[in-house]
Amino acid sequence: MFKKLSYKKQEKVIVCLFLFVPLLFLIVFTFLPALYMFRLSFVEWNGFSGVKKWVGLANYIEIFKNPDYFKPLLNSLYYFVGGLLQLVIAFYLAVLLNSKIKGKSIFKALYFFPFLLNGVAVSLIFIFFFRPDGTLDSILKVLGMGGFIQQWLGNSKIINFSLAGVSIWRYIGLNFIVFLGAIQSVSPEVIEAADLDGASEWQKVLYITLPSVRSIMELNFILTISGAISVFEIPYIMTSGANGSSTFVIQTVNTAFKFQQVGLGSAMAMVVLVIVGIATIIQNRFFKEAE
């Protein structure tokens, strides 16, 4: 029966068959749980009882009525600025390693290695790194900079800078590899033509490399925004949200599972989803107008 189909129809059938399993996983593990969470956001439930009390928009009204729920969102600014710095450093490293230098493979492995580590392992490493008389304090003492020693995770004024620094260290390798792949896809003939025209390295980066990785830059910028708003793993493991390091997602998890207000926690999760969606739409509109 399959042989009787035309080539174009066979091609469509094959594509649909290959897409079926990923779409099935996407529906089962993403869309259906999201719909269920949306339903829970309109009920009052402790997560254990078989009775779910319908409260309508009461959970959303509670979130927007109490400004304390949105205070942890301000901490996302630290991760957003850190994410922008991360993109700049990753792009610079990608441009640098795209040039003819020795030992490029070793540097690529070193830069990408932190991303391969488990988030729990990274958090535990930096708990020892930042603790009093830990690795960072020892390094500062050796360099004669003991006067700069702080309570890196105990001071509410600098704790978010410390945590954002951990996030930069962990994820910079991913952006670096993505940028490097995009840069290496630039046609060598274009680079050779620029060399013949006497273009400097800065001009080649500005007028050839940057436009070539524009789409990748936009994608990474979207991921930076969504990641800053939904940051959870590192601050939760390292500080549990203490000393002013709580994020909106940590507060959502605590509300749902620690305080057993699953309906309110689901409503907070939906608010995060809407915020990320709005930020993405604004970002896309901005880049389209700029183009």
CYANA upper distance limits for C-alpha pairs under 8 A (distance plus 0.5 A):
  1 MET  CA      5 LEU  CA      7.70
  2 PHE  CA     10 GLN  CA      7.69
  5 LEU  CA      9 LYS  CA      6.47
  5 LEU  CA     10 GLN  CA      6.52
  6 SER  CA     10 GLN  CA      6.63
  7 TYR  CA     11 GLU  CA      6.64
  8 LYS  CA     12 LYS  CA      6.81
  9 LYS  CA     13 VAL  CA      6.68
 10 GLN  CA     14 ILE  CA      6.65
 11 GLU  CA     15 VAL  CA      6.71
 12 LYS  CA     16 CYS  CA      6.63
 13 VAL  CA     17 LEU  CA      6.65
 14 ILE  CA     18 PHE  CA      6.76
 15 VAL  CA     19 LEU  CA      6.67
 16 CYS  CA     20 PHE  CA      6.46
 17 LEU  CA     21 VAL  CA      8.08
 18 PHE  CA     22 PRO  CA      8.29
 19 LEU  CA     23 LEU  CA      6.54
 20 PHE  CA     24 LEU  CA      6.48
 21 VAL  CA     25 PHE  CA      6.73
 22 PRO  CA     26 LEU  CA      6.59
 23 LEU  CA     27 ILE  CA      6.58
 24 LEU  CA     28 VAL  CA      6.57
 25 PHE  CA     29 PHE  CA      6.22
 25 PHE  CA     30 THR  CA      8.17
 26 LEU  CA     30 THR  CA      5.76
 26 LEU  CA     31 PHE  CA      7.09
 27 ILE  CA     31 PHE  CA      5.28
 27 ILE  CA     32 LEU  CA      6.45
 28 VAL  CA     32 LEU  CA      6.09
 28 VAL  CA     33 PRO  CA      7.88
 29 PHE  CA     33 PRO  CA      6.86
 30 THR  CA     34 ALA  CA      6.58
 31 PHE  CA     35 LEU  CA      6.66
 32 LEU  CA     36 TYR  CA      6.66
 33 PRO  CA     37 MET  CA      6.54
 34 ALA  CA     38 PHE  CA      6.63
 35 LEU  CA     39 ARG  CA      6.80
 36 TYR  CA     40 LEU  CA      6.75
 37 MET  CA     41 SER  CA      6.77
 37 MET  CA    266 SER  CA      6.14
 37 MET  CA    267 ALA  CA      8.48
 37 MET  CA    270 MET  CA      8.36
 38 PHE  CA     42 PHE  CA      7.91
 38 PHE  CA    266 SER  CA      7.33
 38 PHE  CA    267 ALA  CA      7.72
 38 PHE  CA    270 MET  CA      7.29
 39 ARG  CA     43 VAL  CA      7.94
 40 LEU  CA     44 GLU  CA      8.28
 40 LEU  CA     45 TRP  CA      8.50
 40 LEU  CA    262 VAL  CA      7.84
 40 LEU  CA    263 GLY  CA      5.67
 40 LEU  CA    266 SER  CA      6.66
 40 LEU  CA    267 ALA  CA      8.20
 41 SER  CA     59 ASN  CA      7.23
 41 SER  CA     60 TYR  CA      8.42
 41 SER  CA    262 VAL  CA      8.33
 41 SER  CA    263 GLY  CA      5.12
 41 SER  CA    264 LEU  CA      6.65
 41 SER  CA    265 GLY  CA      7.91
 41 SER  CA    266 SER  CA      5.29
 41 SER  CA    267 ALA  CA      4.90
 41 SER  CA    270 MET  CA      8.28
 42 PHE  CA     54 TRP  CA      6.61
 42 PHE  CA     55 VAL  CA      6.18
 42 PHE  CA     56 GLY  CA      5.23
 42 PHE  CA     57 LEU  CA      6.53
 42 PHE  CA     58 ALA  CA      7.84
 42 PHE  CA     59 ASN  CA      7.19
 42 PHE  CA    263 GLY  CA      6.94
 42 PHE  CA    267 ALA  CA      8.01
 43 VAL  CA     52 LYS  CA      6.51
 43 VAL  CA     53 LYS  CA      5.77
 43 VAL  CA     54 TRP  CA      4.82
 43 VAL  CA     55 VAL  CA      5.62
 43 VAL  CA     56 GLY  CA      7.15
 43 VAL  CA     59 ASN  CA      8.32
 43 VAL  CA    263 GLY  CA      5.77
 44 GLU  CA     52 LYS  CA      6.35
 44 GLU  CA     53 LYS  CA      5.50
 44 GLU  CA     54 TRP  CA      6.82
 44 GLU  CA     55 VAL  CA      6.89
 44 GLU  CA    261 GLN  CA      7.56
 44 GLU  CA    262 VAL  CA      7.64
 44 GLU  CA    263 GLY  CA      5.57
 44 GLU  CA    264 LEU  CA      7.79
 45 TRP  CA     49 SER  CA      7.55
 45 TRP  CA     51 VAL  CA      7.70
 45 TRP  CA     52 LYS  CA      5.66
 45 TRP  CA     53 LYS  CA      7.13
 45 TRP  CA    260 GLN  CA      8.08
 45 TRP  CA    261 GLN  CA      6.66
 45 TRP  CA    262 VAL  CA      6.12
 45 TRP  CA    263 GLY  CA      6.18
 46 ASN  CA    256 ALA  CA      8.44
 46 ASN  CA    260 GLN  CA      5.12
 46 ASN  CA    261 GLN  CA      5.75
 46 ASN  CA    262 VAL  CA      6.21
 46 ASN  CA    263 GLY  CA      8.28
 47 GLY  CA    256 ALA  CA      8.49
 47 GLY  CA    257 PHE  CA      8.28
 47 GLY  CA    260 GLN  CA      6.81
 47 GLY  CA    261 GLN  CA      7.94
 47 GLY  CA    262 VAL  CA      6.40
 55 VAL  CA     59 ASN  CA      7.94
 57 LEU  CA     61 ILE  CA      6.64
 58 ALA  CA     62 GLU  CA      6.59
 59 ASN  CA     63 ILE  CA      6.90
 59 ASN  CA    263 GLY  CA      7.45
 59 ASN  CA    264 LEU  CA      5.64
 59 ASN  CA    267 ALA  CA      6.75
 60 TYR  CA     64 PHE  CA      6.87
 60 TYR  CA    264 LEU  CA      8.06
 60 TYR  CA    267 ALA  CA      6.58
 60 TYR  CA    268 MET  CA      8.18
 61 ILE  CA     65 LYS  CA      6.27
 62 GLU  CA     66 ASN  CA      6.67
 63 ILE  CA     67 PRO  CA      7.97
 63 ILE  CA     69 TYR  CA      6.69
 63 ILE  CA    264 LEU  CA      8.47
 63 ILE  CA    268 MET  CA      7.70
 64 PHE  CA     69 TYR  CA      8.32
 67 PRO  CA     71 LYS  CA      7.21
 68 ASP  CA     72 PRO  CA      8.39
 69 TYR  CA    248 PHE  CA      7.97
 69 TYR  CA    251 GLN  CA      8.24
 70 PHE  CA     74 LEU  CA      8.09
 70 PHE  CA    248 PHE  CA      7.49
 71 LYS  CA     75 ASN  CA      8.32
 71 LYS  CA    248 PHE  CA      8.46
 72 PRO  CA     76 SER  CA      7.90
 72 PRO  CA    245 SER  CA      8.23
 72 PRO  CA    246 SER  CA      6.20
 72 PRO  CA    247 THR  CA      5.09
 72 PRO  CA    248 PHE  CA      5.61
 72 PRO  CA    251 GLN  CA      8.24
 73 LEU  CA     77 LEU  CA      8.15
 73 LEU  CA    229 ILE  CA      7.44
 73 LEU  CA    247 THR  CA      6.58
 73 LEU  CA    248 PHE  CA      5.99
 74 LEU  CA     78 TYR  CA      8.44
 75 ASN  CA     79 TYR  CA      7.76
 75 ASN  CA    160 ASN  CA      7.60
 75 ASN  CA    245 SER  CA      7.45
 75 ASN  CA    246 SER  CA      7.91
 75 ASN  CA    247 THR  CA      6.76
 76 SER  CA     80 PHE  CA      6.58
 76 SER  CA    228 ALA  CA      5.54
 76 SER  CA    229 ILE  CA      5.91
 76 SER  CA    231 VAL  CA      7.98
 76 SER  CA    247 THR  CA      7.48
 77 LEU  CA     81 VAL  CA      6.58
 77 LEU  CA    228 ALA  CA      7.59
 78 TYR  CA     82 GLY  CA      6.54
 78 TYR  CA    160 ASN  CA      7.02
 78 TYR  CA    161 PHE  CA      7.13
 78 TYR  CA    164 ALA  CA      6.72
 78 TYR  CA    228 ALA  CA      8.45
 79 TYR  CA     83 GLY  CA      6.32
 79 TYR  CA    164 ALA  CA      5.74
 79 TYR  CA    167 SER  CA      8.10
 79 TYR  CA    227 GLY  CA      8.47
 79 TYR  CA    228 ALA  CA      5.53
 79 TYR  CA    231 VAL  CA      8.40
 80 PHE  CA     84 LEU  CA      6.83
 80 PHE  CA    224 THR  CA      6.87
 80 PHE  CA    225 ILE  CA      6.79
 80 PHE  CA    227 GLY  CA      8.43
 80 PHE  CA    228 ALA  CA      5.57
 81 VAL  CA     85 LEU  CA      6.80
 82 GLY  CA     86 GLN  CA      6.50
 82 GLY  CA    164 ALA  CA      6.40
 82 GLY  CA    165 GLY  CA      7.51
 82 GLY  CA    167 SER  CA      8.31
 82 GLY  CA    168 ILE  CA      6.82
 83 GLY  CA     87 LEU  CA      6.76
 83 GLY  CA    168 ILE  CA      7.14
 83 GLY  CA    224 THR  CA      6.09
 83 GLY  CA    228 ALA  CA      8.06
 84 LEU  CA     88 VAL  CA      6.93
 84 LEU  CA    221 PHE  CA      8.24
 84 LEU  CA    224 THR  CA      7.81
 85 LEU  CA     89 ILE  CA      6.74
 85 LEU  CA    168 ILE  CA      8.49
 86 GLN  CA     90 ALA  CA      6.48
 86 GLN  CA    168 ILE  CA      6.13
 86 GLN  CA    171 TYR  CA      8.37
 86 GLN  CA    172 ILE  CA      6.22
 86 GLN  CA    175 ASN  CA      8.45
 87 LEU  CA     91 PHE  CA      6.51
 87 LEU  CA    172 ILE  CA      7.79
 87 LEU  CA    175 ASN  CA      7.12
 87 LEU  CA    220 ASN  CA      8.16
 88 VAL  CA     92 TYR  CA      6.68
 89 ILE  CA     93 LEU  CA      6.64
 89 ILE  CA    172 ILE  CA      8.17
 90 ALA  CA     94 ALA  CA      6.60
 90 ALA  CA    172 ILE  CA      6.35
 90 ALA  CA    173 GLY  CA      7.66
 90 ALA  CA    175 ASN  CA      6.28
 90 ALA  CA    176 PHE  CA      4.94
 90 ALA  CA    179 PHE  CA      7.84
 91 PHE  CA     95 VAL  CA      6.69
 91 PHE  CA    175 ASN  CA      8.12
 91 PHE  CA    176 PHE  CA      6.74
 91 PHE  CA    179 PHE  CA      6.57
 91 PHE  CA    180 LEU  CA      8.25
 92 TYR  CA     96 LEU  CA      6.59
 93 LEU  CA     97 LEU  CA      6.54
 93 LEU  CA    176 PHE  CA      7.24
 94 ALA  CA     98 ASN  CA      6.51
 94 ALA  CA    176 PHE  CA      6.16
 94 ALA  CA    177 ILE  CA      7.82
 94 ALA  CA    179 PHE  CA      6.51
 94 ALA  CA    180 LEU  CA      5.25
 94 ALA  CA    183 ILE  CA      8.12
 95 VAL  CA     99 SER  CA      7.32
 95 VAL  CA    180 LEU  CA      7.61
 95 VAL  CA    183 ILE  CA      7.92
 95 VAL  CA    205 VAL  CA      8.38
 97 LEU  CA    101 ILE  CA      7.41
 97 LEU  CA    104 LYS  CA      6.61
 97 LEU  CA    108 LYS  CA      8.44
 97 LEU  CA    180 LEU  CA      8.39
 98 ASN  CA    180 LEU  CA      7.42
 98 ASN  CA    183 ILE  CA      7.97
 98 ASN  CA    184 GLN  CA      7.55
103 GLY  CA    107 PHE  CA      7.06
104 LYS  CA    108 LYS  CA      6.61
105 SER  CA    109 ALA  CA      6.76
106 ILE  CA    110 LEU  CA      6.74
107 PHE  CA    111 TYR  CA      6.59
108 LYS  CA    112 PHE  CA      6.62
108 LYS  CA    177 ILE  CA      8.31
109 ALA  CA    113 PHE  CA      6.29
110 LEU  CA    114 PRO  CA      8.24
111 TYR  CA    172 ILE  CA      7.90
111 TYR  CA    173 GLY  CA      5.46
111 TYR  CA    176 PHE  CA      8.10
112 PHE  CA    116 LEU  CA      7.55
112 PHE  CA    172 ILE  CA      8.09
112 PHE  CA    173 GLY  CA      4.50
112 PHE  CA    174 LEU  CA      6.82
112 PHE  CA    176 PHE  CA      8.05
112 PHE  CA    177 ILE  CA      7.68
113 PHE  CA    117 LEU  CA      7.42
113 PHE  CA    173 GLY  CA      7.54
114 PRO  CA    122 VAL  CA      8.34
114 PRO  CA    169 TRP  CA      7.50
114 PRO  CA    170 ARG  CA      5.49
114 PRO  CA    171 TYR  CA      7.70
114 PRO  CA    173 GLY  CA      7.31
115 PHE  CA    170 ARG  CA      5.74
115 PHE  CA    171 TYR  CA      6.07
115 PHE  CA    172 ILE  CA      8.16
115 PHE  CA    173 GLY  CA      6.47
115 PHE  CA    174 LEU  CA      6.92
117 LEU  CA    121 ALA  CA      7.09
117 LEU  CA    122 VAL  CA      7.02
118 ASN  CA    122 VAL  CA      6.81
119 GLY  CA    123 SER  CA      6.65
119 GLY  CA    233 GLU  CA      7.27
119 GLY  CA    234 ILE  CA      7.34
120 VAL  CA    124 LEU  CA      6.70
120 VAL  CA    233 GLU  CA      8.34
120 VAL  CA    234 ILE  CA      8.18
120 VAL  CA    237 ILE  CA      7.44
121 ALA  CA    125 ILE  CA      6.63
122 VAL  CA    126 PHE  CA      6.87
122 VAL  CA    170 ARG  CA      8.05
123 SER  CA    127 ILE  CA      6.61
123 SER  CA    234 ILE  CA      6.33
123 SER  CA    237 ILE  CA      6.84
123 SER  CA    238 MET  CA      6.22
124 LEU  CA    128 PHE  CA      7.09
124 LEU  CA    237 ILE  CA      8.49
124 LEU  CA    238 MET  CA      7.65
125 ILE  CA    129 PHE  CA      6.71
126 PHE  CA    130 PHE  CA      6.37
126 PHE  CA    166 VAL  CA      7.79
126 PHE  CA    238 MET  CA      8.49
127 ILE  CA    131 ARG  CA      6.47
127 ILE  CA    238 MET  CA      6.76
128 PHE  CA    134 GLY  CA      6.36
128 PHE  CA    135 THR  CA      7.38
129 PHE  CA    134 GLY  CA      5.89
129 PHE  CA    135 THR  CA      5.18
129 PHE  CA    136 LEU  CA      6.09
130 PHE  CA    134 GLY  CA      6.46
130 PHE  CA    135 THR  CA      7.32
130 PHE  CA    136 LEU  CA      6.48
130 PHE  CA    137 ASP  CA      8.01
130 PHE  CA    151 GLN  CA      8.42
130 PHE  CA    152 TRP  CA      6.29
130 PHE  CA    153 LEU  CA      7.26
131 ARG  CA    135 THR  CA      8.28
131 ARG  CA    151 GLN  CA      8.05
131 ARG  CA    152 TRP  CA      7.67
131 ARG  CA    153 LEU  CA      7.79
132 PRO  CA    137 ASP  CA      7.33
132 PRO  CA    151 GLN  CA      7.25
133 ASP  CA    137 ASP  CA      5.77
133 ASP  CA    138 SER  CA      6.71
134 GLY  CA    138 SER  CA      6.61
135 THR  CA    139 ILE  CA      6.72
136 LEU  CA    140 LEU  CA      6.77
137 ASP  CA    141 LYS  CA      6.71
137 ASP  CA    146 GLY  CA      7.80
137 ASP  CA    149 ILE  CA      6.51
138 SER  CA    142 VAL  CA      6.75
139 ILE  CA    143 LEU  CA      6.77
140 LEU  CA    144 GLY  CA      6.69
140 LEU  CA    145 MET  CA      5.34
140 LEU  CA    146 GLY  CA      5.96
140 LEU  CA    148 PHE  CA      7.93
140 LEU  CA    149 ILE  CA      7.65
141 LYS  CA    145 MET  CA      6.00
141 LYS  CA    146 GLY  CA      5.17
145 MET  CA    149 ILE  CA      8.08
150 GLN  CA    155 ASN  CA      8.10
151 GLN  CA    155 ASN  CA      5.89
152 TRP  CA    158 ILE  CA      6.93
152 TRP  CA    159 ILE  CA      6.22
152 TRP  CA    162 SER  CA      6.96
153 LEU  CA    158 ILE  CA      8.01
153 LEU  CA    159 ILE  CA      5.40
153 LEU  CA    162 SER  CA      7.67
153 LEU  CA    239 THR  CA      7.99
153 LEU  CA    243 ASN  CA      8.37
154 GLY  CA    159 ILE  CA      7.20
154 GLY  CA    243 ASN  CA      7.08
155 ASN  CA    159 ILE  CA      6.27
155 ASN  CA    243 ASN  CA      7.44
156 SER  CA    160 ASN  CA      8.04
156 SER  CA    243 ASN  CA      5.53
156 SER  CA    244 GLY  CA      6.15
156 SER  CA    245 SER  CA      7.98
158 ILE  CA    162 SER  CA      6.92
159 ILE  CA    163 LEU  CA      6.81
159 ILE  CA    243 ASN  CA      7.96
159 ILE  CA    244 GLY  CA      8.29
159 ILE  CA    245 SER  CA      7.21
160 ASN  CA    164 ALA  CA      6.45
160 ASN  CA    244 GLY  CA      8.44
160 ASN  CA    245 SER  CA      6.42
161 PHE  CA    165 GLY  CA      6.62
162 SER  CA    166 VAL  CA      7.00
163 LEU  CA    167 SER  CA      6.93
163 LEU  CA    234 ILE  CA      7.64
163 LEU  CA    235 PRO  CA      7.00
164 ALA  CA    168 ILE  CA      6.77
165 GLY  CA    169 TRP  CA      6.77
166 VAL  CA    170 ARG  CA      6.75
166 VAL  CA    234 ILE  CA      8.28
167 SER  CA    171 TYR  CA      6.68
167 SER  CA    234 ILE  CA      7.81
168 ILE  CA    172 ILE  CA      6.14
169 TRP  CA    173 GLY  CA      8.40
171 TYR  CA    175 ASN  CA      7.43
172 ILE  CA    176 PHE  CA      6.56
173 GLY  CA    177 ILE  CA      6.70
174 LEU  CA    178 VAL  CA      6.81
175 ASN  CA    179 PHE  CA      6.55
175 ASN  CA    220 ASN  CA      7.81
176 PHE  CA    180 LEU  CA      6.49
177 ILE  CA    181 GLY  CA      6.63
178 VAL  CA    182 ALA  CA      6.86
178 VAL  CA    216 ILE  CA      8.06
179 PHE  CA    183 ILE  CA      6.59
179 PHE  CA    213 VAL  CA      7.56
179 PHE  CA    216 ILE  CA      7.63
180 LEU  CA    184 GLN  CA      6.60
181 GLY  CA    185 SER  CA      6.90
182 ALA  CA    186 VAL  CA      7.62
182 ALA  CA    212 SER  CA      7.83
182 ALA  CA    213 VAL  CA      6.31
182 ALA  CA    216 ILE  CA      7.89
183 ILE  CA    209 THR  CA      6.82
183 ILE  CA    212 SER  CA      7.63
183 ILE  CA    213 VAL  CA      7.18
186 VAL  CA    190 VAL  CA      8.06
186 VAL  CA    209 THR  CA      7.93
186 VAL  CA    212 SER  CA      7.30
187 SER  CA    191 ILE  CA      7.48
188 PRO  CA    192 GLU  CA      6.66
189 GLU  CA    193 ALA  CA      6.57
190 VAL  CA    194 ALA  CA      6.78
191 ILE  CA    195 ASP  CA      6.75
191 ILE  CA    204 LYS  CA      7.91
191 ILE  CA    208 ILE  CA      8.38
192 GLU  CA    196 LEU  CA      6.74
193 ALA  CA    197 ASP  CA      6.79
194 ALA  CA    198 GLY  CA      6.90
194 ALA  CA    199 ALA  CA      5.86
194 ALA  CA    204 LYS  CA      7.48
195 ASP  CA    199 ALA  CA      6.03
195 ASP  CA    200 SER  CA      8.19
199 ALA  CA    203 GLN  CA      6.36
199 ALA  CA    204 LYS  CA      6.86
200 SER  CA    204 LYS  CA      6.78
201 GLU  CA    205 VAL  CA      6.78
202 TRP  CA    206 LEU  CA      6.58
203 GLN  CA    207 TYR  CA      6.31
203 GLN  CA    208 ILE  CA      8.21
204 LYS  CA    208 ILE  CA      5.69
204 LYS  CA    209 THR  CA      6.91
205 VAL  CA    209 THR  CA      5.12
205 VAL  CA    210 LEU  CA      6.49
206 LEU  CA    210 LEU  CA      6.08
206 LEU  CA    211 PRO  CA      8.17
207 TYR  CA    211 PRO  CA      7.02
208 ILE  CA    212 SER  CA      6.72
209 THR  CA    213 VAL  CA      6.90
210 LEU  CA    214 ARG  CA      6.56
213 VAL  CA    217 MET  CA      6.56
214 ARG  CA    218 GLU  CA      6.73
215 SER  CA    219 LEU  CA      6.77
216 ILE  CA    220 ASN  CA      6.64
217 MET  CA    221 PHE  CA      6.54
218 GLU  CA    222 ILE  CA      6.79
218 GLU  CA    287 PHE  CA      8.15
219 LEU  CA    223 LEU  CA      6.83
220 ASN  CA    224 THR  CA      6.54
221 PHE  CA    225 ILE  CA      6.85
222 ILE  CA    226 SER  CA      6.77
222 ILE  CA    280 THR  CA      6.60
222 ILE  CA    283 GLN  CA      7.75
223 LEU  CA    227 GLY  CA      6.21
224 THR  CA    228 ALA  CA      6.48
225 ILE  CA    229 ILE  CA      6.86
225 ILE  CA    276 VAL  CA      7.87
225 ILE  CA    279 ALA  CA      7.75
225 ILE  CA    280 THR  CA      8.24
226 SER  CA    230 SER  CA      6.56
226 SER  CA    276 VAL  CA      6.01
226 SER  CA    279 ALA  CA      8.45
226 SER  CA    280 THR  CA      8.42
227 GLY  CA    231 VAL  CA      6.03
229 ILE  CA    248 PHE  CA      7.98
229 ILE  CA    272 VAL  CA      7.87
229 ILE  CA    276 VAL  CA      7.62
230 SER  CA    247 THR  CA      8.36
230 SER  CA    248 PHE  CA      7.70
230 SER  CA    249 VAL  CA      6.36
230 SER  CA    272 VAL  CA      7.75
231 VAL  CA    235 PRO  CA      8.39
231 VAL  CA    247 THR  CA      7.41
231 VAL  CA    249 VAL  CA      7.30
232 PHE  CA    236 TYR  CA      6.35
232 PHE  CA    247 THR  CA      7.38
232 PHE  CA    249 VAL  CA      6.45
232 PHE  CA    250 ILE  CA      6.45
233 GLU  CA    237 ILE  CA      6.66
234 ILE  CA    238 MET  CA      6.48
235 PRO  CA    239 THR  CA      6.02
235 PRO  CA    240 SER  CA      6.69
235 PRO  CA    241 GLY  CA      6.56
235 PRO  CA    245 SER  CA      7.15
235 PRO  CA    246 SER  CA      7.59
235 PRO  CA    247 THR  CA      8.39
236 TYR  CA    240 SER  CA      4.61
236 TYR  CA    241 GLY  CA      6.20
236 TYR  CA    246 SER  CA      8.17
236 TYR  CA    250 ILE  CA      7.12
239 THR  CA    243 ASN  CA      8.36
239 THR  CA    245 SER  CA      7.73
240 SER  CA    245 SER  CA      8.48
240 SER  CA    246 SER  CA      7.75
240 SER  CA    250 ILE  CA      8.39
241 GLY  CA    245 SER  CA      5.20
241 GLY  CA    246 SER  CA      4.19
241 GLY  CA    247 THR  CA      7.42
241 GLY  CA    250 ILE  CA      7.37
242 ALA  CA    246 SER  CA      6.83
246 SER  CA    250 ILE  CA      6.59
246 SER  CA    251 GLN  CA      7.27
247 THR  CA    251 GLN  CA      6.73
248 PHE  CA    252 THR  CA      6.61
248 PHE  CA    272 VAL  CA      8.40
249 VAL  CA    253 VAL  CA      6.69
249 VAL  CA    269 ALA  CA      7.91
249 VAL  CA    272 VAL  CA      8.40
250 ILE  CA    254 ASN  CA      6.65
251 GLN  CA    255 THR  CA      6.49
252 THR  CA    256 ALA  CA      6.71
252 THR  CA    265 GLY  CA      5.53
252 THR  CA    266 SER  CA      8.19
252 THR  CA    268 MET  CA      6.46
252 THR  CA    269 ALA  CA      7.07
253 VAL  CA    257 PHE  CA      6.43
253 VAL  CA    258 LYS  CA      7.85
253 VAL  CA    265 GLY  CA      7.22
254 ASN  CA    258 LYS  CA      5.16
254 ASN  CA    259 PHE  CA      6.74
255 THR  CA    259 PHE  CA      5.54
255 THR  CA    260 GLN  CA      6.90
255 THR  CA    261 GLN  CA      6.11
255 THR  CA    262 VAL  CA      7.53
255 THR  CA    264 LEU  CA      7.58
255 THR  CA    265 GLY  CA      5.85
256 ALA  CA    260 GLN  CA      5.58
256 ALA  CA    261 GLN  CA      5.18
256 ALA  CA    262 VAL  CA      4.64
256 ALA  CA    263 GLY  CA      7.76
256 ALA  CA    264 LEU  CA      7.39
256 ALA  CA    265 GLY  CA      5.03
256 ALA  CA    266 SER  CA      7.76
257 PHE  CA    261 GLN  CA      7.50
257 PHE  CA    262 VAL  CA      7.34
261 GLN  CA    265 GLY  CA      6.62
262 VAL  CA    266 SER  CA      6.49
263 GLY  CA    267 ALA  CA      6.81
264 LEU  CA    268 MET  CA      6.81
265 GLY  CA    269 ALA  CA      6.74
266 SER  CA    270 MET  CA      6.76
267 ALA  CA    271 VAL  CA      6.80
268 MET  CA    272 VAL  CA      6.88
269 ALA  CA    273 LEU  CA      6.83
270 MET  CA    274 VAL  CA      6.73
271 VAL  CA    275 ILE  CA      6.63
272 VAL  CA    276 VAL  CA      6.67
273 LEU  CA    277 GLY  CA      6.67
274 VAL  CA    278 ILE  CA      6.61
275 ILE  CA    279 ALA  CA      6.60
276 VAL  CA    280 THR  CA      6.61
277 GLY  CA    281 ILE  CA      6.75
278 ILE  CA    282 ILE  CA      6.70
279 ALA  CA    283 GLN  CA      6.58
280 THR  CA    284 ASN  CA      6.65
281 ILE  CA    285 ARG  CA      6.67
282 ILE  CA    286 PHE  CA      6.60
283 GLN  CA    287 PHE  CA      6.79
284 ASN  CA    288 LYS  CA      6.67
285 ARG  CA    289 GLU  CA      6.72
286 PHE  CA    290 ALA  CA      6.66
287 PHE  CA    291 GLU  CA      6.58
